[in-house]
Amino acid sequence: MNDALQRLLDTLTAFLAENPLVGAWYTTVVRFVFPILALMILVGAIRSLWKVKHPDEVWGYLGMANGVRLPITHWENIIGRAPSCDVQLEYPSVSRQHAALIREDDGSWTVYDLGSKGGVTVNDLPVDEYAVVEDGDTIAFGGIPTMLVPISVEEKREQMVERRIEGRPAGMWGSLVLLTLFQVLTALQLIVAAGDEATVTIPLTFLVLTLVCWGYFIILRSFRRIGFEMETIAFFLCTLSLAVTGSTVPDEMPKQLVAILMGLAIFLILGFFLRDLTRAQKVRVFMGAAAVCLLVITLLIGSSQGGAKAWIRLGGMSLQPSELAKICYIFAGAATLDRLFNKRNLWMFIGLTGICGACLALQNDFGTALVFFVTFLVIAFLRSGDFATIGLICGGCFAGGMLLLTIKPHVAARFSSWGHIWEDVYGAGFQQTHTLTAAASGGMIGVGAGKGWLSGLAAADTDIVFGMLCEEWGLLIAILTILCIITLAVFAVRACRAGRSSFYTIAACAATSLLVFQTCLNVFGAVDILPFTGVTLPFVSNGGSSMLSAWGMLAFLKATDTRQNASFAVKLPSRRELRGEVD
Amino acid sequence: MRKIEKRGVFCLILAALLGLGLAVFCFQFVLDGGDWASYPYNRHLYSNSGQLKGGTILDRDGDVLSSLDENGNRTYYPDADIRRATLHAVGDPAGNIGAGALTAFAEKLSGYNLLTGVYSPLGTGNNLYLTIDAYLNNVAYQALGGMSGTVGVYNYKTGEILCMVSAPTFDPADPPNIDPDDPAWDGVYVNRLLSANSIPGSIFKVVTLNAAIENLPDLFSRTWTCTGSVEIGGDVVTCPYAHGEQDIEDALANSCNGVFGQLAVELGGDTMQKYTDAAGLTESIKVDGINTSQGHFNFDGNDNQLAWAGVGQGEDTMCPINMMLYMGAIANGGKAAMPRLIEKTTTDYGLPTGLYFAHKSSKLIEEDTADTISDMMHNNVIETYGQDRFPGMDICAKSGTAEVGADQTPNAWFTGFLRDEATPYAFIVLVENGGGGSSVAGTVASKVLTAAVEKGY
C-alpha cells in the first residue's frame, strides 16, 4: 500500500518537475474551487440545521379537573403561576415557581416542592421535599388537583412519525462527496507546493482521513442515525487542520491525524456516556476531581513551553492537560434542574472554578484561565439567572486582572502593544503584523496551501493559524471557518429549545461558549482586535490536546440534538417499541 | 427548563460578538489590506534583501526607470545621471527612501488586489507610469550642478508633477557607502520637495502681501522710504541696501524687508497666522497617498520677531510642495489641482488597474487678490529678475534668500508660475547654501522652464 502510494507520488512529482506550468495552473485554478466547495459544504450543513424544526417531545400530561390536558414537554419541568414555567397553572393559590416535576431515566416521575406556600400533595398525602409519582396519581399544587396521565402507545408512535418527518435532516451524502473532493484537491495542492520534498505522508494521511469520514458516516447510518451536520463541519475543520500541519511541519501530519481519530473516539464515547442522565449525574463529582487533578499534576511535573508551564511530557508524547480539564470542568458544572435549587451546589462549583483558575494562573497560562472564566460565567448565569451575582464576580475578577497586569510584566506587555502593533513590527507587534501582512497577501482566495511564508514562523499553526488560513486559503475560507463555529453555536442554542434536561442544555451552552470565546481570543488576538493571548483555534490549530478537547465539546453539543433518529447521543426506540409491542 | 433555555441567549450574544469582530476584521482587510501586504518582510513581494520582486516603473513618456531582469534582480535606467535625477521619485533598492515609488507605491507595483492577493496568474507585477519626465528631471539635476536642494515643476490644471528632483542624490544601481554623519550626505534619503521643511525666506512675502491686500484698503496709495534699516519692536530690521522711496509694487520687486516687516506688524500675528493657514503652508497634503511634511509657523513673538517672520526669516519652516501648490492657486484663480505622481497603472498586458483623477485644492486665496498678486509677480520679473532669462514665457515669480546661520551661505529660492494656457506650470527651486535667490535659484528655474516649455507636455 505504502509502496504503491510512493510509486504513484514519485510519478506525480517527476511529472510536475518536468512540467512546472501544470503545477502553477493547478494552484491557480484550484484556489478558486476551494472556497466554492467549502461554501457548499457549509451551506449544506446550515440549510439542514436551519430547515429542520426541533419539535417538542411530549412525555406525558397533567390532566386538570375541567378535562384540559397540559402537555409535559421536558424531562425536567417547573410548574407554577409564572409565564416562564414549563407548565403554567394560573391559580392564585399556586406559587410563581411552585414545584418541579422530573422524569427519571426509567420513565418514573418525581415531584419536588420548591418551597411553595400552598404545598404539594400526591394522592392527598403532603409532600415534604420530594415524592415519587406513579402514572394516574393525583398531584395537587396549592390545592389545585391534577392527574399525571401517561402518553399512550399510539400517541407515542404518531409523535415519533411526526417528529421523524419534521426533524428529518437533509441528506448528507452530497456534503460527504464534496468534503472528499476538498480533501483530494487539498492533498494534491500540498504535493504541488512541496515539489520534490513531498513525502508519501501527505496522500496517506489524507486518504486515512477520507476513509474515516466515510467509515463514520456509513457505520452510524447503519445504526439508523441520520443527522451528521455537526460532524461534517468538524471533519471539514479537521481537514483544514491537517492541511495547515502539512504546510508547516509535514512530519507531524500523522500525529495530527491520530489526534483527530482520538478526538472522534472521545466524541463517541462521551456522546454514548451522556445518553444515560443518571450515570452522567453520578460521575460529576469525579469529573470535578479529575479537572483539579489534571491541573495540579501539570503544576507539579509539567514543563514550560512558550512561557506557560502547561505541558506534561511522557516519553515522546506531550500533553496539555488543561485542554482535557475543560471537558471535565463542563461536565462538573452542568446540573439537572433539581440540583439547581440547592445553593450549596453552586458554591461547590464556584470553589472548583477558583481552584482551576488558581492552578492556571500559577502555570502562567492566562489565555486558558480566561477561557475557563468565561465558561464559568455562562454556567453560573444559566444556573442562577442572577445578573447581580455575576456582575459582582466580574467586578472582582476585573480587579484581580488589573492586579495581574501590575505584577506580570509579560501580560502587561501584550496589553501595551495592543493597538500599536505597527509601531514595532519586528518587536512587540511581530506576530500580529506578520499575521496581517500574510493575511492580506492571500486576498480573497489565498496563495494556495503550502505556498505561504507565515508557516515558517513560530506558532504559525497554533496561535496565529488564522493568518495562515487567510494567506494560504484566502479570506473567504477563513470567514467560512469562523462561520462554522458560529453555526455550531446557533444550532446548539436552537436545539436547546427542545432540551430534555437542563444538564444537557447547560453543558451544551457552556461548551458552545467555550468554543466561541476561544475562537474570539485566537482570531482577534492574532489580528490585533484583542490583545494577543495565545490560545488555540478549535479543530483547526495543530495540537493533539486541543483537538481532543474540541471534539469533547462537540459531544456536549451533539447531546442536545434530540431530533428523531438524528443523534447517537439520544437512545433510539427499539424496533420492538416501534412496532408497538410495548405497553 | 424554559427559563434556562432563554438564558441560552447568552451563547448567541457571544456568537454575535464573534461575527461582529469578524465583520470589523473584514472591513479593515478591504480598507488596509494593501498597506498590510506592503511590508518588506512580506516574502511574496520582497526578496530576502528587501527588494520589491515585481513591478516596472516608467516615466510619462514610457521610459523604463526601474524594472526586473530575467533573474529577478531590480534594474534601473541605463544612464547614470538619469538614475540620480530620478532617484527620489523611483526609490532605492534598500527602501531607505520612503517617498520613492518602490516603497510608497509598492502595493500598486506588486499587483496586489483584493481578490487574488499577491499571487496573480497574469504575470508578476504591474506597470506604474509616473507623471514625471526623466529628461526634465535630468535637466534640473544638471542645473543644480551638484548643490543640495530641490526642483519641482507641476501642471496646476492637471496636478501632474513633471519634475521632481532632490539632491544630494546617488546612483541606485550602485549605491555608495553613506556615512550618516557626513554633511555632504545630509538628508540624502529625504525627498526635499515632499518630505523636508526649510526656512522660506523672501518667497514668504507673497503671503504677507496676500494678507495686506485684503486687510489694508489704502495699501496701493502708500509709499515708503527705505534707508536700509528700520527699527521695529525695539530692534532693527535690515535690507541689503537702501531701496529709497517705493510703493508696494516696487517693495515686492525690491523684496524690501523694511516694508514687509512693518506690514506684518500692522496686520498682527493672528491675521498673519490666518493667511498662512489659508495658503495651506501649515498643512500636510497627500500626493497619491504620500503624506508630505507639515510646515510650522509661529507669529506669537514680539513685534520685531513678527516683522522678521513676515519676511520669512526666522524660525518658521515650510515644505516646498506647499508653496508650489500655493503658486498654482494664485495662477489658477484661487484653487489649483492637487499635485500627483501616478499617471496610470496597468498590468503587463496594458489593462488599467486603477483610476487616477485630478483633484482640486481648497480655496487657498481669493481670486481678485490672486490676479493682483500675479501682476505684481510678473512685474518682479520685468523689473528685477529679467524677462530675457525666460524667453517667450508669461512668467510670474518671487525670489528668496533665506538666512540659515551666521557662518553659512543663505539658501536660494525661486518660485512662481507660467500664465500661458499651453504651459500652465507652477514651479519651485531651492538651492541650499546657494546664495542669491534670483541669481542662483532663478538660473536653475530658467534652465528647467525653458526645457519644459520647449518640450511642452
Interface residues (C-beta under 8 A of the other chain):
Chain A: A24 W25 T28 H74 E76 N77 I78 S84 C85 D86 L337 V374 V378 F381 L382 G385 V425 Y426 T433 H434 L436 T437 A438 A439 A440 S441 G442 G443 M444 I445 G446 V447 G448 K451 W453 E471 G474 L475 I479 I482 I485 I486 A489 V490 A492 V493 C496 R497 G499 S502 T505 I506 C509 T512 S513 V516 F517 T519 C520 V523 F524 V527 I529 L530
Chain B: M1 R2 K3 I4 E5 K6 R7 G8 V9 F10 C11 L12 L14 A15 L17 L18 G19 G21 L22 V24 F25 C26 Q28 F29 D32 G33 G34 D35 W36 A37 Y39 Y41 N42 R43 H44 L45 Y112 N113 L114 L115 T116 G117 V118 Y119 P121
